[in-house]
């Protein structure tokens, strides 16, 4: 099974997405959305509210378990993929940048959405602006790959004013925003609040490095702010305790702030296999 570094070094998002999809299929199931249809896909346990006609009574007679037989079906789900392109996405550990990890993750999600017939759109946050790069169309997946390949991270907040129409809409929509969710004040909190809508599920995928999650450096280092460019020389060991305390406090704050019925925050380490992260996303999404 190829590692994240091997997949990213391919420098081929289409191939990477297919490899990750193949890794998903090696598990028990890929997490593909299923519903009522003609082609059998899998069983699941009966849940209150399910149509009793969908219970497989032959299976019940053998096992005594109430199981629903499911099959693949066409989807009318709209998926909005959003990528943070601020400068901090250039953060790199063990030969893998946060941006490249995010690109391969989004390419894989777009590929699965394409296979399922979902409506795909793609947005970026860059130089303080949120822009739509790809609108839903039969060629959305190919266009998303094109823009991902060209994407570069630079700049920082503040975010320019965004029209209310950007956040609202009547259609069911799964919004997947990939970022480090590092902020100077409350920029991300305000954005998530603006996205709050009963027909939208917002999944926030926070990608962090191991040194951010568990600071273990020793010796003198030049620390550079990837957004402002400001540099400072510090003894890493001397600042470990304070850094860990402050960073954990920030993560706890995000966990509390993003608690809402239709908002999920998923924290991902850059060392986690991309296929495992995609599987987590598929298993956690609520819209079907």
SVG drawing of the C-alpha trace seen along z (x, -y; Angstrom):
<svg xmlns="http://www.w3.org/2000/svg" viewBox="-44 -43 64 63">
<polyline fill="none" stroke="black" stroke-width="0.4" points="0.0,0.0 1.7,-3.3 2.4,-5.9 1.1,-9.5 4.5,-10.6 4.6,-8.1 1.1,-9.1 1.8,-12.8 5.2,-12.4 3.3,-11.0 2.3,-14.5 -0.8,-13.1 -4.1,-13.9 -6.2,-11.7 -4.0,-8.7 -3.7,-9.5 -7.5,-9.6 -7.8,-6.2 -5.2,-4.6 -6.9,-6.0 -10.3,-4.7 -8.7,-1.2 -7.4,-1.3 -10.9,-2.1 -12.3,1.0 -9.8,3.2 -11.8,2.6 -15.1,4.1 -16.9,1.5 -16.1,-1.9 -18.8,-3.8 -20.5,-4.6 -24.0,-6.0 -26.7,-3.4 -30.5,-3.5 -33.4,-1.8 -32.6,-0.4 -32.2,2.8 -28.5,3.7 -27.7,5.3 -24.9,3.6 -24.9,4.5 -27.0,5.1 -27.5,2.8 -29.4,3.1 -33.0,2.0 -33.5,-1.5 -36.8,-3.0 -38.5,-4.8 -37.3,-2.4 -40.1,-0.9 -40.9,2.6 -41.2,3.8 -37.5,3.4 -36.6,5.9 -35.1,9.1 -37.4,11.7 -35.4,14.6 -32.3,13.3 -34.4,12.9 -35.5,16.5 -31.9,17.6 -30.3,15.2 -33.1,13.7 -31.8,10.2 -33.8,7.5 -31.6,6.4 -32.3,4.0 -31.0,4.9 -29.6,1.8 -28.3,1.1 -26.6,-1.7 -28.7,-4.5 -28.4,-7.7 -27.6,-10.7 -28.9,-14.3 -26.6,-15.4 -24.7,-18.7 -21.1,-18.7 -19.3,-21.9 -15.5,-21.3 -13.7,-24.3 -9.9,-24.7 -8.1,-27.2 -5.2,-28.7 -3.8,-31.1 -0.1,-31.0 -0.1,-28.7 -1.2,-25.8 2.4,-25.7 3.5,-24.2 5.6,-21.1 6.6,-18.0 8.5,-14.9 8.5,-15.9 4.7,-16.5 3.1,-19.9 -0.3,-20.6 -1.4,-22.0 -0.4,-18.9 -2.1,-16.7 -5.2,-18.8 -5.1,-18.7 -4.9,-14.9 -7.7,-14.6 -10.0,-16.8 -9.2,-15.1 -10.1,-11.7 -13.4,-13.1 -14.2,-14.6 -13.5,-11.3 -15.9,-9.4 -18.5,-12.1 -18.0,-11.8 -18.5,-8.0 -21.7,-8.5 -23.1,-11.1 -23.1,-13.9 -23.2,-17.5 -19.7,-18.9 -18.5,-22.5 -15.2,-23.9 -14.3,-27.1 -11.1,-28.6 -10.2,-31.1 -7.2,-33.0 -5.8,-36.4 -8.8,-37.2 -11.4,-36.3 -13.7,-33.3 -14.1,-32.4 -16.0,-29.8 -13.7,-28.1 -15.9,-25.2 -19.7,-25.1 -21.7,-21.8 -21.6,-20.3 -20.8,-16.9 -17.2,-18.0 -16.8,-19.3 -14.4,-16.5 -12.0,-17.2 -12.1,-20.9 -11.6,-20.5 -8.4,-18.5 -7.2,-21.3 -7.7,-24.0 -6.2,-21.8 -3.1,-21.3 -2.7,-25.0 -3.4,-26.0 -0.8,-27.9 -1.0,-29.0 -0.2,-32.6 -1.4,-35.6 -3.6,-35.8 -6.7,-37.3 -8.7,-39.5 -11.5,-38.1 -13.2,-40.6 -17.0,-40.9 -19.0,-38.0 -22.5,-38.2 -25.2,-36.5 -26.3,-34.6 -23.0,-32.8 -23.9,-31.1 -27.6,-30.4 -29.5,-28.2 -32.5,-25.8 -30.8,-22.7 -29.4,-19.9 -25.7,-20.4 -22.7,-18.8 -20.0,-21.5 -16.5,-20.1 -14.0,-22.7 -10.3,-21.7 -8.0,-24.0 -5.8,-24.2 -8.4,-26.5 -5.8,-28.7 -7.0,-32.2 -5.8,-35.5 -9.1,-36.5 -12.5,-34.8 -12.5,-34.7 -13.3,-31.0 -15.9,-31.1 -17.7,-33.9 -17.6,-32.0 -19.0,-28.8 -21.7,-30.7 -22.7,-32.3 -22.8,-28.9 -25.3,-27.6 -28.4,-26.4 -30.8,-23.5 -30.3,-22.0 -26.5,-22.2 -24.1,-19.9 -20.8,-21.5 -17.7,-19.2 -14.6,-21.0 -11.5,-19.0 -8.6,-20.4 -5.2,-19.2 -2.4,-19.6 1.2,-18.4 2.6,-16.2 4.8,-19.0 1.7,-21.2 -0.2,-18.5 2.8,-17.4 5.6,-19.9 8.9,-17.8 11.6,-20.0 14.9,-20.6 17.5,-23.2 17.5,-26.7 15.1,-27.1 14.1,-30.0 10.3,-30.0 8.6,-31.8 5.0,-32.9 4.0,-31.5 1.4,-34.2 3.2,-37.4 6.8,-36.2 7.9,-37.4 10.8,-35.3 12.0,-34.8 14.8,-32.6 13.7,-30.5 14.9,-27.6 12.3,-25.0 12.6,-23.1 12.2,-26.2 8.9,-27.0 7.4,-23.5 5.2,-23.7 3.8,-27.1 3.2,-26.2 1.4,-22.9 -0.8,-24.7 -1.8,-27.5 -2.3,-25.3 -4.4,-22.8 -6.5,-25.6 -7.1,-26.8 -8.2,-23.3 -10.5,-23.0 -12.0,-26.4 -12.7,-25.3 -14.2,-22.0 -16.6,-24.0 -17.3,-26.8 -18.1,-24.4 -20.7,-22.4 -23.9,-22.5 -26.4,-20.0 -25.2,-20.4 -21.5,-21.1 -18.7,-18.5 -15.1,-19.3 -12.7,-16.4 -9.1,-16.9 -6.6,-15.1 -2.8,-14.5 -0.7,-14.8 0.7,-11.3 -2.7,-9.6 -3.2,-7.6 -5.3,-9.6 -7.6,-6.6 -8.3,-6.3 -9.2,-10.0 -11.5,-9.6 -13.2,-6.6 -13.7,-8.6 -15.4,-11.4 -17.7,-9.0 -18.6,-7.3 -19.3,-10.6 -21.4,-12.5 -25.1,-12.6 -26.6,-13.5 -27.5,-10.6"/>
</svg>
